[in-house]
């Protein structure tokens, strides 16, 4: 159980928000359902419960971005997954600072609450890293008030993630879904 809590947290990488097939009517007023899909590559790192990696996103109408992704959470003894994932992307969008009136660059950012289930097995105890391996499925939803850049104003959506983790704590995932992005440009 401790090994799973220490390393399976990485299994829970997530990325953005909303159910495939969700209609615009499901998004809050002033937002539009926007398709998102991509891949995540990360590792479990010390201290236990932390994951770090990259996310490659395709956001409908916004193109492709690469993002760093950090997770904090774990996997319970029943295989349940719970992580908070924060993504910071490689784009630069100009905004006006309301306090100074100056134009400043912002990198898109969002934090996701990720939950799911896993099917993990113990690795061979002679493996220097030990741990577990297997598959998992997660659902990520955006945390209100955490969006910057293109994710400014995102408060709803759902992204489904399918992934694997190996005994070296490498975690590979594919995801797709929708997020409710601000209709204002």
Buried (B, 14 or more C-beta within 10 A) or exposed (E): EEBBBBBBBBBBBBBBBBBEEBEEEBBEEEBBBBBBBBBBBBBBBEEEBBBBBBBBBBBBEBEEBEBBBBBBBBBBEEBBBBBBBBBBBEBEBEEEEEEEEEEEEBBBBBBBBBBBBBEBEBBEEEEEEBBBBBEBBBBBBBBEEBBBBBBBBBBBBBBBBBBBBBBBBBBBBBBBBBBBBBEEE
